Protein backbone atom coordinates (compact mmCIF):
# COMPACT_ATOMS: atom_id res chain seq x y z
CA UNK A 1 0.00 0.00 0.00
CA UNK A 2 1.12 3.54 -0.68
CA UNK A 3 -0.35 6.87 0.38
CA UNK A 4 0.78 10.10 -1.24
CA UNK A 5 -0.27 13.17 0.78
CA UNK A 6 -2.26 15.73 -1.22
CA UNK A 7 0.24 18.38 -0.05
CA UNK A 8 3.20 16.53 -1.66
CA UNK A 9 2.19 17.56 -5.19
CA UNK A 10 5.02 18.91 -7.31
CA UNK A 11 3.72 20.62 -10.42
CA UNK A 12 5.51 20.72 -13.75
CA UNK A 13 4.52 23.26 -16.41
CA UNK A 14 2.87 22.04 -19.62
CA UNK A 15 1.28 24.13 -22.39
CA UNK A 16 -1.70 25.90 -20.79
CA UNK A 17 -1.59 23.88 -17.57
CA UNK A 18 0.43 22.58 -14.61
CA UNK A 19 0.58 18.86 -13.88
CA UNK A 20 1.57 16.83 -10.81
CA UNK A 21 2.23 13.07 -10.75
CA UNK A 22 1.30 11.60 -7.34
CA UNK A 23 2.34 8.08 -8.48
CA UNK A 24 5.81 9.08 -9.71
CA UNK A 25 7.66 7.08 -7.04
CA UNK A 26 5.68 3.87 -7.64
CA UNK A 27 6.21 1.01 -10.09
CA UNK A 28 2.67 0.69 -11.44
CA UNK A 29 0.81 -0.29 -14.62
CA UNK A 30 -1.19 2.94 -14.63
CA UNK A 31 -0.56 6.62 -14.21
CA UNK A 32 -2.47 9.65 -13.06
CA UNK A 33 -2.11 13.40 -13.02
CA UNK A 34 -3.52 16.22 -10.98
CA UNK A 35 -3.87 19.12 -13.39
CA UNK A 36 -4.28 22.79 -12.49
CA UNK A 37 -5.74 24.90 -15.31
CA UNK A 38 -6.06 28.64 -15.67
CA UNK A 39 -7.91 30.25 -18.58
CA UNK A 40 -5.32 31.28 -21.17
CA UNK A 41 -5.44 32.37 -24.79
CA UNK A 42 -4.03 30.06 -27.42
CA UNK A 43 -4.82 26.76 -25.70
CA UNK A 44 -3.96 23.78 -27.89
CA UNK A 45 -5.21 20.21 -27.75
CA UNK A 46 -3.20 17.09 -26.94
CA UNK A 47 -3.81 13.34 -27.31
CA UNK A 48 -2.79 10.04 -25.71
CA UNK A 49 -1.86 7.52 -28.42
CA UNK A 50 -1.57 4.46 -26.13
CA UNK A 51 -4.52 4.68 -23.74
CA UNK A 52 -7.86 6.19 -22.94
CA UNK A 53 -8.12 8.88 -20.26
CA UNK A 54 -10.68 9.24 -17.50
CA UNK A 55 -10.96 12.74 -16.01
CA UNK A 56 -12.71 13.82 -12.83
CA UNK A 57 -13.35 17.56 -12.51
CA UNK A 58 -12.33 18.02 -8.86
CA UNK A 59 -12.77 21.82 -8.75
CA UNK A 60 -14.12 24.58 -10.95
CA UNK A 61 -16.13 24.62 -14.14
CA UNK A 62 -15.53 25.12 -17.82
CA UNK A 63 -15.61 23.12 -21.02
CA UNK A 64 -13.98 20.03 -22.41
CA UNK A 65 -13.18 20.06 -26.12
CA UNK A 66 -13.02 16.56 -27.61
CA UNK A 67 -12.22 16.24 -31.31
CA UNK A 68 -14.16 19.35 -32.32
CA UNK A 69 -17.07 19.07 -29.89
CA UNK A 70 -17.41 21.34 -26.83
CA UNK A 71 -19.22 20.17 -23.68
CA UNK A 72 -19.76 22.10 -20.43
CA UNK A 73 -18.33 20.44 -17.29
CA UNK A 74 -18.57 21.24 -13.57
CA UNK A 75 -17.06 19.93 -10.36
CA UNK A 76 -17.86 16.24 -9.94
CA UNK A 77 -18.29 15.46 -13.65
CA UNK A 78 -16.44 12.48 -15.12
CA UNK A 79 -15.16 12.62 -18.71
CA UNK A 80 -14.03 9.63 -20.80
CA UNK A 81 -11.62 10.35 -23.65
CA UNK A 82 -10.95 7.49 -26.12
CA UNK A 83 -7.45 6.47 -27.20
CA UNK A 84 -5.77 8.93 -29.58
CA UNK A 85 -8.56 11.52 -29.62
CA UNK A 86 -7.41 15.17 -29.45
CA UNK A 87 -8.82 17.03 -26.45
CA UNK A 88 -8.39 19.98 -24.10
CA UNK A 89 -10.11 21.35 -21.02
CA UNK A 90 -10.80 25.07 -20.76
CA UNK A 91 -11.83 26.84 -17.53
CA UNK A 92 -14.53 29.50 -17.59
CA UNK A 93 -13.31 33.05 -18.12
CA UNK A 94 -11.59 34.37 -14.98
CA UNK A 95 -11.55 31.02 -13.18
CA UNK A 96 -9.39 27.97 -12.55
CA UNK A 97 -10.08 24.25 -12.75
CA UNK A 98 -8.49 21.22 -11.14
CA UNK A 99 -8.68 17.80 -12.77
CA UNK A 100 -7.72 14.32 -11.61
CA UNK A 101 -6.77 12.27 -14.68
CA UNK A 102 -6.28 8.49 -14.88
CA UNK A 103 -4.48 6.53 -17.62
CA UNK A 104 -4.15 2.73 -17.94
CA UNK A 105 -0.56 3.25 -19.12
CA UNK A 106 2.51 3.27 -16.84
CA UNK A 107 4.41 6.22 -18.36
CA UNK A 108 2.43 9.29 -19.35
CA UNK A 109 5.56 10.96 -20.77
CA UNK A 110 5.50 8.24 -23.47
CA UNK A 111 1.73 8.58 -23.91
CA UNK A 112 1.17 12.26 -24.66
CA UNK A 113 1.43 14.20 -27.89
CA UNK A 114 0.83 17.95 -28.01
CA UNK A 115 -0.94 19.12 -31.18
CA UNK A 116 -1.16 22.39 -33.08
CA UNK A 117 -4.97 22.31 -32.89
CA UNK A 118 -6.15 25.63 -31.41
CA UNK A 119 -9.01 25.37 -28.95
CA UNK A 120 -10.87 28.41 -27.65
N, C-alpha and C positions, 0 to 999 in steps of 0.2 A: 504494500500500500504506500502511496505517496500523497502528501498534501502540500500544495503550493499556496502560501498565503497570498490573498488578493493584493496586499501591499508590496509584494515582491516583484511586481510587474516592471519590466525594463523595456521601454518603447524604442523602436527603431523607426526612422522616417521612411515612408514610401510615398509615391506620388499621390498627393491629396489626402493622406492619412498617416496615422502612426499605428504601429502594430507591435504587440507584445506576445511572446511565446511562453506560456506557463508550463509547457511540457518539455522545454529545451533540454533539461538535464536527464530526461528519461529515455530509455531505449524502448520505443513503442511502435506499433504498426499504424498509428494514426497521429494526426497533428491537430492543433487548434490555435487560434489566434484571438486575442482581445484587441479590437480595433477601435481607435478613437478618431472620429471624423469631425471636421469643421467645414462649413460651407466655403468652397473656394471656386473661383472661376477656372475654366479650362480643365475640369475633371475629365480623365480618360478612363475607359473601361480596361479590365484585365480578364484573363480566363485561366482555368486550371485544366490542363490537357490530360491529366492522369486520374482525376477523381471528381466526383460530385462535391458540392459544398452545402452544408446546412448552416444557416445563419439564424441566430436569435437576436432580436433587437432588445438589448438590455436597458437602454436609456435613450430618450429622445424620440423624434419623429422626422419623417422625410419621405423619400421615394427610393425604390430600387428600380434600376434600369436593367432589364434582361433582354439582350438581343433585339433592341429596338422598341420594347414595350416598357412603359412606365407604370408602376403600381405604388400607391401610397402605403406606407408602413408606419406603425407606432410601437411603442414599448410593449414587449410581450409577443409580438408577431414572430412567426417562424417562416423562413424563406428557404426553399429548395432550389438549388441551381445545378442543372445537369452538367455532366462532363463536357469540357471544352466550350461552353457557351459564354460569350462575352457579357460582362455585367459590371455594375458599379452601384454604390449606394450614395445618395445625396441628401444631406440634412436640409431641413427647412431653412429658409433665409434667416440669418442671425442666430442660428442655434447649432448645437453639437449633437452627435449621436455616438452611442457606444454599441458595438456588436460583439457577440461571441460566435466565432466561426469554427466549424468542425469539418475535418477532411479525413476520409479513410485512406490516407497516404502518409507514410512516415516522415517525409522531408518536403515541407512546403516550398523551400527554396528551389527544388527541382520540379515543382508542380505549379508554377505561376509564370504567366507570360503577360507583360504589359502590352497594351495595344495603342494604336494611334486614334482609336475611335473616340471622338469628342462626345461627352454626355453633359447635358445642361439641365 
